Every structure is written in structure tokens, then in C-alpha cells.
Amino acid sequence: MVPVLRTYASHGAAPTRYHHGMSENQTLYEIIGGESRLRELVDRFYDLMELEPEFAGIHALHPKPNDSSREKLFMFLSGWMGGPDLFIEKYGHPRLRARHLPFGIGTSERDQWLRAMAWAMEDIGIDDDLRLRLMTSFYQTADWMRNKAD
């Protein structure tokens, strides 16, 4: 089995596969370290969003407290990385763009989200090659989420 980063884009994109430095028997979820490591990544991402002024724009878009946002991102990434499909089991198809339409997302918000995620991955020690691969996939999704003119 080749590990899969699941894509849930409405345009039906084929799943992105990650091959570098892993056994073909492992999912990305397993390679990252499973539930506890993924939760660490999501928590660091949201902690940075709350703490760092450069992320004030995206922080303002989230409810306070952001516990539900943390949990939803964790659940989504779990399935997207080949682990349990927690988000789909609870909420159905992610419909990412539709779920984010109520929030103004432009280039600045996209870039803040990406920078916070890159920083979080670096802080928890995700391998450089894996970070690059994930950031490529995150960029594609984050760019697709833009819904306001700059």
C-alpha cells in the first residue's frame, strides 16, 4: 500500500501520494507519529496563531475559544493523512471551500495560514523533506480556498 494524502476537493483531484523515505506499508499518519503527533502539530499551529501578531488576521476569523477549530482541523488532517476518517464520520464530506465561504480569505489569510503551519511543523521537528511535500499540498488547498479579491 502506498501512503496517500487524501484530497477532498470538489473538482475530484486524484489523491496525492508521498513516497520519499518511507515504507510502502505506512500511511503518512503513521509516519508523522499517529494521533499524538498530529495533535501536537495542530495544537502548535493554533498556539502560534494565538501568540504571534503576524497571524492576527487568521486568528480573528476563528471562534474564541478555538477548541472546536482545533478539533476539526485535527479530525480532517487525520483522514487526509491516511489515518482514521474522523471528520467524515462526524460531519460528512469536508466541502472545504463551501465551509470556508463565510470567511473572507485572500492572499494575506492564505499566506498567514501557510506560515503558521510551516512554523508549527518546524517547531515539532517534522523532517525537511516531509515538510516541503506537505507545504506543497497545503499551498494548493489554501490557494483554492481564497474567496475575496486582494
NORURNOR-V832180 format. One record per pair of residues at least 12 apart in sequence whose ideal C-beta (glycine too) atoms are under 8 Angstrom apart, sorted by the first residue. I is the first residue (numbers start at 0). J is the second residue. D is the distance in whole Angstrom. If there is no record, write none. Layout:
i={I & I}
j={J & J}
d={D & D}
This chain:
i={0 & 0 & 0 & 1 & 1 & 1 & 2 & 2 & 2 & 2 & 2 & 2 & 2 & 2 & 2 & 2 & 2 & 3 & 3 & 3 & 3 & 3 & 4 & 4 & 4 & 4 & 4 & 4 & 4 & 4 & 5 & 5 & 5 & 5 & 6 & 6 & 6 & 7 & 7 & 7 & 7 & 7 & 8 & 8 & 8 & 8 & 9 & 9 & 9 & 15 & 17 & 17 & 19 & 19 & 19 & 20 & 20 & 20 & 26 & 26 & 26 & 27 & 27 & 28 & 28 & 28 & 28 & 29 & 29 & 30 & 31 & 31 & 31 & 33 & 34 & 34 & 36 & 37 & 37 & 37 & 37 & 37 & 38 & 39 & 40 & 40 & 40 & 40 & 40 & 41 & 41 & 41 & 41 & 41 & 42 & 43 & 43 & 43 & 44 & 44 & 44 & 44 & 45 & 45 & 45 & 45 & 47 & 47 & 47 & 47 & 48 & 48 & 48 & 49 & 51 & 51 & 53 & 53 & 54 & 54 & 54 & 56 & 56 & 56 & 57 & 57 & 57 & 57 & 60 & 60 & 60 & 60 & 71 & 71 & 73 & 74 & 74 & 74 & 75 & 95 & 95 & 95 & 96 & 96 & 96 & 99 & 99 & 100 & 102 & 103 & 103 & 104 & 104 & 104 & 104 & 105 & 105 & 105 & 105 & 105 & 106 & 106 & 107 & 108 & 109 & 109 & 109 & 109 & 112 & 112 & 113 & 113 & 113 & 113 & 116 & 116 & 116 & 117 & 117 & 120 & 120}
j={23 & 24 & 26 & 16 & 18 & 23 & 16 & 17 & 18 & 21 & 23 & 25 & 26 & 27 & 29 & 30 & 81 & 15 & 16 & 26 & 27 & 81 & 16 & 17 & 27 & 79 & 80 & 81 & 133 & 136 & 78 & 79 & 80 & 81 & 79 & 136 & 140 & 79 & 92 & 93 & 94 & 95 & 95 & 96 & 140 & 143 & 94 & 96 & 97 & 136 & 129 & 132 & 128 & 129 & 132 & 126 & 128 & 129 & 80 & 81 & 82 & 80 & 81 & 77 & 80 & 81 & 82 & 81 & 82 & 129 & 80 & 125 & 129 & 82 & 77 & 82 & 123 & 73 & 76 & 77 & 80 & 82 & 73 & 123 & 76 & 119 & 120 & 123 & 125 & 69 & 72 & 73 & 76 & 119 & 69 & 119 & 122 & 123 & 72 & 115 & 116 & 119 & 65 & 68 & 69 & 72 & 115 & 118 & 119 & 122 & 61 & 65 & 115 & 65 & 115 & 118 & 111 & 114 & 111 & 114 & 115 & 107 & 108 & 111 & 108 & 111 & 112 & 115 & 102 & 103 & 104 & 108 & 86 & 90 & 85 & 86 & 89 & 90 & 93 & 140 & 143 & 144 & 143 & 144 & 146 & 144 & 146 & 146 & 146 & 146 & 147 & 144 & 145 & 146 & 147 & 145 & 146 & 147 & 148 & 149 & 145 & 149 & 149 & 145 & 141 & 142 & 144 & 145 & 137 & 141 & 134 & 137 & 138 & 141 & 133 & 134 & 137 & 130 & 134 & 133 & 134}
d={6 & 6 & 8 & 5 & 7 & 6 & 7 & 6 & 8 & 6 & 8 & 6 & 5 & 5 & 8 & 7 & 6 & 7 & 6 & 7 & 8 & 5 & 7 & 6 & 6 & 6 & 6 & 7 & 8 & 6 & 6 & 5 & 8 & 7 & 8 & 8 & 8 & 7 & 6 & 5 & 8 & 6 & 7 & 8 & 7 & 7 & 7 & 7 & 8 & 5 & 8 & 5 & 5 & 7 & 7 & 8 & 6 & 8 & 6 & 3 & 6 & 4 & 5 & 6 & 4 & 5 & 3 & 7 & 8 & 7 & 7 & 7 & 8 & 7 & 7 & 7 & 7 & 6 & 6 & 6 & 7 & 7 & 6 & 5 & 8 & 6 & 7 & 6 & 7 & 6 & 5 & 4 & 7 & 8 & 7 & 4 & 5 & 6 & 7 & 6 & 6 & 4 & 6 & 7 & 5 & 8 & 5 & 6 & 6 & 8 & 7 & 8 & 5 & 7 & 7 & 8 & 7 & 7 & 5 & 7 & 5 & 6 & 6 & 5 & 5 & 5 & 5 & 7 & 5 & 8 & 8 & 7 & 7 & 8 & 8 & 4 & 7 & 8 & 6 & 7 & 8 & 7 & 7 & 6 & 7 & 5 & 7 & 6 & 8 & 7 & 5 & 5 & 5 & 5 & 6 & 6 & 8 & 5 & 7 & 5 & 7 & 5 & 7 & 8 & 5 & 6 & 7 & 6 & 8 & 5 & 7 & 6 & 6 & 6 & 8 & 7 & 6 & 7 & 6 & 7 & 8}
